[in-house]
Amino acid sequence: AGAKSLPRVPDGMRIAPGDVDVRVPVLRARLGLPPSQSDNDRIYDASTVQAVRFFQAANGLGVDGVVGAGTLAALNDIDNPRDRQSEIVVNMERWRWLPRDLGAAYVMVNIPEYMVRVVEDGRVIHDTRVVVGKPDTPTPLLTHDMEYVVVNPSWNVPVSIARKEMLPNLQRDPYYLQRQGITIERNGRAIDPGSVNWQAGLGGYSFRQPPGERNALGRIKFMFPNQHSVYLHDTPSRSLFANDRRAYSHGCVRVQDPLSFGEVVFSLGMPNDGWTEAKIGGMFGGKERYINLKRHIPVHIVYFTAFVDETGRFVSRPDIYRIDERMEEQLGLDGTQQMAAGKPKTATR
């Protein structure tokens, strides 16, 4: 809920540094700044720009100092103290779900932040952007060990994706998937898609995309076997990483810089084998290859919408899966009911 005690910044054109806009005094108040001492308090001056940039950084927005539609919406959704307190409580509860020992070295994906970090001895040694699951196909919260890496992976299309997204296209054009480089198999043998009556459904057919440039998993995937069948992987679709909000996948986690991430993973899992980005990249383009890690690495996929970052700054992120909302209700923080603190099943879909 928005903060009723703070003035709302009216909608309008974007405000860029140096602009003169009647909304600037309201913007300053919204940011907790004192009234401007300038002769013209409508000038979007350096001190206000700095405060906006700080706000953007703390809320996962592009840090450009421009008050556009996204920044304006976030500004008008600043929590009041009661909401912020509840936000902190549910995030502390989720910390309680994690193992006491995260591992001397571990990988942590924070879903609302769209980031993955590798931590060794309490220090972040690598971080990069990720794409996570859409709200209707969310990335699950879990802790499992990364056991192996697959270079030049093939993609066995899950039945749910095949039924929902591929079957309608096949019904219109039987050769649609063939042009996408996806083979259709039955009992391990490739079949001619034009010979199938797709109006009758999927039947016993399976869909497989062999290794290659167009493969949906890219050139490498990082495996931590789990009941949800999710993993971290490369992707040929690079443009999505430029977005501030990156919930686009079917549940798996796409990594922006898989080569650098892979080098760090191998240096931890196989520290004496001389793995480098060049060595990993040199294997791209060949056959599918499985590489077992000598040391397994814990992977924690977490959901923290409120936390303190490496600079000591309090950071808030949108509740993209509405887990905070459900937990506040279950913990009685919204004034409805009180229950013993515990891990809600709805939070781990």
C-alpha positions as CSV (number, residue, x, y, z in Angstrom):
1,A,0.0,0.0,0.0
2,G,1.1,3.5,-0.7
3,A,2.1,5.9,2.1
4,K,-1.0,8.1,2.9
5,S,1.1,10.5,5.0
6,L,3.3,11.5,2.0
7,P,2.2,13.7,-0.9
8,R,1.8,11.8,-4.2
9,V,3.8,13.0,-7.1
10,P,1.3,13.7,-9.9
11,D,1.6,11.9,-13.2
12,G,3.1,13.8,-16.2
13,M,6.0,14.0,-18.5
14,R,9.4,12.7,-17.3
15,I,11.6,15.0,-15.3
16,A,15.2,15.2,-16.4
17,P,18.1,16.9,-14.5
18,G,17.8,20.7,-15.0
19,D,14.1,20.7,-15.9
20,V,11.7,23.1,-14.4
21,D,8.6,21.3,-13.2
22,V,5.8,22.2,-10.8
23,R,6.1,18.7,-9.3
24,V,9.6,19.2,-8.0
25,P,8.6,20.5,-4.6
26,V,6.3,17.4,-4.2
27,L,9.1,15.2,-5.4
28,R,11.5,16.6,-2.8
29,A,8.9,16.0,0.0
30,R,8.3,12.5,-1.2
31,L,12.0,11.8,-1.0
32,G,12.2,13.3,2.5
33,L,14.2,16.3,1.4
34,P,13.7,19.7,3.0
35,P,12.2,22.5,0.8
36,S,14.6,24.0,-1.7
37,Q,16.4,27.2,-0.8
38,S,16.6,28.2,-4.4
39,D,14.8,31.2,-5.8
40,N,13.0,28.8,-8.1
41,D,12.0,25.7,-6.1
42,R,10.7,24.1,-9.3
43,I,14.2,23.4,-10.7
44,Y,15.1,19.8,-10.7
45,D,18.5,20.5,-9.2
46,A,21.6,18.5,-8.3
47,S,20.6,17.6,-4.8
48,T,17.2,16.3,-5.9
49,V,18.8,14.4,-8.7
50,Q,21.2,12.8,-6.3
51,A,18.3,11.7,-4.0
52,V,16.4,10.2,-7.0
53,R,19.5,8.3,-8.1
54,F,19.9,6.9,-4.6
55,F,16.2,5.9,-4.6
56,Q,16.6,4.2,-8.0
57,A,19.6,2.2,-6.8
58,A,17.8,1.1,-3.6
59,N,14.8,0.0,-5.6
60,G,16.3,-1.9,-8.4
61,L,15.6,0.7,-11.1
62,G,17.9,2.1,-13.8
63,V,20.1,4.7,-12.1
64,D,19.9,7.7,-14.4
65,G,18.4,10.4,-12.2
66,V,15.5,10.8,-14.6
67,V,12.0,10.6,-13.1
68,G,10.2,8.5,-15.7
69,A,7.2,6.3,-15.4
70,G,8.9,3.5,-13.5
71,T,10.6,5.7,-11.0
72,L,7.4,7.7,-10.5
73,A,5.4,4.6,-9.9
74,A,8.0,3.4,-7.3
75,L,8.1,6.7,-5.6
76,N,4.3,6.8,-5.2
77,D,4.4,3.3,-3.7
78,I,6.9,4.1,-0.9
79,D,5.7,2.1,2.1
80,N,4.6,3.7,5.3
81,P,6.4,2.6,8.6
82,R,3.9,-0.1,9.4
83,D,4.2,-1.7,6.0
84,R,8.0,-1.4,6.1
85,Q,8.0,-3.1,9.5
86,S,5.9,-6.0,8.2
87,E,8.2,-6.3,5.2
88,I,11.2,-6.6,7.4
89,V,9.5,-9.2,9.6
90,V,8.5,-11.5,6.8
91,N,12.0,-11.3,5.3
92,M,13.6,-12.2,8.7
93,E,11.2,-15.2,8.8
94,R,12.5,-16.3,5.4
95,W,16.1,-16.0,6.6
96,R,15.0,-18.5,9.4
97,W,14.2,-21.1,6.7
98,L,17.7,-21.2,5.4
99,P,20.3,-23.6,6.8
100,R,22.4,-22.3,9.7
101,D,25.5,-23.1,7.7
102,L,25.1,-21.7,4.1
103,G,28.5,-23.2,3.2
104,A,32.1,-21.9,3.1
105,A,31.4,-21.1,-0.5
106,Y,27.9,-21.0,-2.0
107,V,25.7,-19.6,-4.8
108,M,22.7,-17.5,-3.9
109,V,20.0,-16.3,-6.3
110,N,17.7,-13.6,-4.9
111,I,14.6,-13.7,-7.0
112,P,13.2,-10.2,-6.4
113,E,16.6,-8.7,-7.0
114,Y,17.2,-10.6,-10.3
115,M,20.8,-11.3,-9.2
116,V,23.0,-14.3,-8.5
117,R,26.0,-14.0,-6.3
118,V,28.9,-16.4,-5.5
119,V,30.1,-16.0,-1.9
120,E,33.3,-17.4,-0.5
121,D,34.3,-17.0,3.2
122,G,31.6,-14.4,3.6
123,R,32.8,-12.3,0.7
124,V,31.0,-11.8,-2.7
125,I,33.5,-13.0,-5.3
126,H,31.1,-12.8,-8.3
127,D,27.7,-11.4,-9.2
128,T,25.7,-11.1,-12.4
129,R,22.1,-10.4,-13.5
130,V,19.6,-13.2,-14.0
131,V,16.2,-13.8,-15.5
132,V,13.8,-15.6,-13.2
133,G,10.4,-17.2,-13.5
134,K,7.2,-15.3,-14.4
135,P,4.7,-14.9,-11.6
136,D,2.6,-17.7,-13.1
137,T,5.6,-20.0,-13.5
138,P,7.7,-18.9,-10.5
139,T,11.2,-19.9,-9.7
140,P,11.0,-22.1,-6.5
141,L,12.7,-21.4,-3.2
142,L,15.2,-24.2,-2.5
143,T,18.6,-25.2,-1.2
144,H,20.4,-28.0,-3.1
145,D,24.0,-28.8,-4.0
146,M,25.4,-28.0,-7.5
147,E,26.8,-31.4,-8.6
148,Y,27.7,-31.1,-12.3
149,V,27.8,-28.8,-15.3
150,V,26.6,-29.6,-18.8
151,V,28.4,-27.9,-21.8
152,N,26.6,-27.8,-25.1
153,P,23.3,-29.0,-23.5
154,S,20.4,-30.3,-25.4
155,W,16.9,-29.2,-24.3
156,N,14.2,-31.8,-23.6
157,V,11.1,-29.7,-23.7
158,P,8.9,-30.1,-20.6
159,V,5.4,-31.5,-21.3
160,S,3.8,-28.4,-19.8
161,I,5.6,-26.1,-22.2
162,A,5.0,-28.4,-25.2
163,R,1.3,-28.6,-24.5
164,K,0.7,-24.9,-23.7
165,E,3.1,-23.2,-26.2
166,M,4.1,-25.6,-28.9
167,L,1.0,-27.7,-29.6
168,P,-1.1,-24.7,-30.8
169,N,1.7,-23.8,-33.3
170,L,1.9,-27.4,-34.5
171,Q,-1.8,-27.5,-35.1
172,R,-1.5,-24.5,-37.4
173,D,1.9,-25.5,-39.0
174,P,3.3,-29.1,-38.4
175,Y,6.8,-27.9,-39.5
176,Y,6.9,-25.0,-37.1
177,L,9.2,-26.6,-34.6
178,Q,11.4,-28.2,-37.3
179,R,12.3,-24.6,-38.4
180,Q,13.2,-23.8,-34.8
181,G,15.7,-26.6,-34.8
182,I,13.5,-28.8,-32.5
183,T,13.1,-32.5,-33.3
184,I,10.0,-34.5,-32.6
185,E,10.6,-38.0,-31.3
186,R,8.6,-41.1,-30.4
187,N,10.2,-44.1,-28.6
188,G,13.6,-42.4,-29.2
189,R,13.1,-42.1,-33.0
190,A,12.7,-38.9,-35.0
191,I,9.4,-38.6,-36.9
192,D,8.1,-36.4,-39.6
193,P,5.8,-33.8,-37.9
194,G,3.7,-33.6,-41.1
195,S,2.6,-37.2,-40.5
196,V,1.0,-36.5,-37.1
197,N,-2.6,-35.4,-36.4
198,W,-1.7,-32.7,-33.9
199,Q,-5.4,-31.8,-33.5
200,A,-5.6,-35.0,-31.4
201,G,-3.0,-33.7,-28.9
202,L,0.6,-34.5,-28.0
203,G,0.1,-38.2,-27.8
204,G,3.4,-40.0,-26.8
205,Y,5.6,-37.5,-28.7
206,S,8.5,-35.7,-27.1
207,F,10.4,-32.6,-28.2
208,R,14.1,-32.1,-28.2
209,Q,16.4,-29.3,-29.2
210,P,20.0,-30.4,-29.9
211,P,23.0,-28.4,-28.8
212,G,23.7,-25.3,-30.9
213,E,23.5,-21.6,-31.1
214,R,19.7,-21.5,-31.0
215,N,19.4,-23.9,-28.1
216,A,17.1,-22.4,-25.5
217,L,19.6,-23.3,-22.7
218,G,22.5,-21.6,-24.5
219,R,25.9,-23.2,-24.3
220,I,26.1,-24.3,-20.7
221,K,23.9,-25.2,-17.7
222,F,24.6,-25.6,-14.0
223,M,22.9,-28.6,-12.4
224,F,21.8,-28.9,-8.7
225,P,19.3,-31.9,-8.9
226,N,16.0,-31.0,-7.3
227,Q,12.3,-32.0,-7.3
228,H,11.4,-28.9,-9.3
229,S,13.8,-29.7,-12.2
230,V,15.1,-26.1,-12.2
231,Y,18.7,-25.1,-12.9
232,L,20.9,-22.1,-13.9
233,H,21.7,-21.8,-17.6
234,D,23.0,-19.6,-20.5
235,T,20.5,-18.2,-23.0
236,P,20.6,-17.0,-26.6
237,S,18.1,-14.3,-25.7
238,R,20.4,-11.6,-24.3
239,S,18.2,-8.5,-24.6
240,L,16.1,-9.3,-21.5
241,F,19.1,-8.7,-19.2
242,A,18.9,-4.9,-20.0
243,N,15.5,-4.7,-18.3
244,D,15.2,-3.7,-14.7
245,R,12.4,-6.2,-14.1
246,R,13.4,-9.7,-15.4
247,A,10.7,-12.2,-14.6
248,Y,10.3,-13.9,-17.9
249,S,11.3,-17.6,-17.6
250,H,9.3,-20.8,-17.0
251,G,11.1,-21.2,-13.7
252,C,14.7,-21.9,-14.5
253,V,17.3,-19.1,-13.9
254,R,19.1,-17.6,-16.9
255,V,22.5,-16.2,-16.2
256,Q,23.8,-13.1,-18.0
257,D,27.5,-13.9,-17.9
258,P,27.7,-17.7,-17.9
259,L,31.4,-17.9,-18.9
260,S,32.5,-15.8,-15.9
261,F,30.1,-17.5,-13.6
262,G,31.3,-20.9,-14.9
263,E,34.9,-20.0,-14.3
264,V,34.1,-19.1,-10.7
265,V,32.0,-22.3,-10.2
266,F,34.8,-24.5,-11.6
267,S,37.4,-22.7,-9.5
268,L,35.4,-23.7,-6.4
269,G,34.3,-27.1,-7.5
270,M,37.6,-28.2,-9.2
271,P,40.2,-25.8,-7.8
272,N,43.3,-27.6,-9.1
273,D,42.1,-28.1,-12.7
274,G,43.0,-24.7,-14.2
275,W,39.5,-23.7,-15.5
276,T,39.3,-20.4,-17.2
277,E,36.7,-18.6,-19.3
278,A,38.8,-19.5,-22.4
279,K,38.9,-23.1,-21.5
280,I,35.2,-23.3,-21.0
281,G,34.5,-21.3,-24.2
282,G,36.8,-23.6,-26.1
283,M,34.4,-26.5,-25.5
284,F,31.5,-24.7,-27.0
285,G,30.2,-26.0,-30.3
286,G,31.0,-29.7,-29.7
287,K,29.0,-32.6,-28.4
288,E,27.0,-32.5,-25.1
289,R,29.5,-32.9,-22.3
290,Y,28.9,-33.6,-18.6
291,I,31.5,-32.4,-16.1
292,N,31.1,-33.6,-12.5
293,L,32.3,-31.2,-9.8
294,K,34.8,-32.7,-7.3
295,R,33.4,-30.4,-4.6
296,H,29.7,-29.8,-4.6
297,I,28.6,-26.2,-4.1
298,P,25.4,-25.3,-2.2
299,V,22.9,-23.3,-4.2
300,H,20.3,-21.2,-2.3
301,I,17.4,-19.7,-4.3
302,V,15.9,-17.2,-1.9
303,Y,13.3,-14.5,-1.9
304,F,14.4,-11.3,-0.1
305,T,12.5,-8.1,-0.8
306,A,14.2,-6.2,2.0
307,F,17.9,-6.4,2.8
308,V,21.0,-4.5,3.4
309,D,23.4,-4.5,0.5
310,E,27.2,-4.6,0.4
311,T,27.5,-0.8,1.0
312,G,25.3,-1.0,4.1
313,R,22.3,0.6,2.4
314,F,18.7,-0.7,3.1
315,V,17.3,-2.0,-0.2
316,S,13.7,-2.8,-1.0
317,R,12.5,-4.8,-4.0
318,P,9.0,-5.4,-5.4
319,D,7.1,-8.5,-4.1
320,I,6.8,-10.0,-7.6
321,Y,5.3,-13.3,-6.5
322,R,3.2,-11.8,-3.7
323,I,4.9,-14.0,-1.1
324,D,5.3,-11.1,1.3
325,E,1.6,-10.4,1.0
326,R,0.6,-14.0,1.8
327,M,3.1,-14.3,4.6
328,E,1.8,-11.1,6.2
329,E,-1.7,-12.6,6.2
330,Q,-0.5,-15.9,7.5
331,L,1.6,-14.3,10.3
332,G,-1.3,-12.0,11.2
333,L,0.7,-8.9,10.2
334,D,-2.2,-7.5,8.2
335,G,-4.6,-7.6,11.2
336,T,-6.5,-10.7,10.0
337,Q,-5.3,-13.7,11.9
338,Q,-2.3,-14.9,14.0
339,M,-0.5,-18.2,13.5
340,A,2.7,-19.8,14.5
341,A,5.6,-18.7,12.3
342,G,6.3,-21.4,9.8
343,K,7.3,-21.8,6.2
344,P,4.1,-21.3,4.1
345,K,3.6,-23.9,1.4
346,T,2.4,-21.2,-1.0
347,A,5.8,-19.5,-0.8
348,T,7.6,-22.3,-2.5
349,R,5.5,-23.0,-5.7
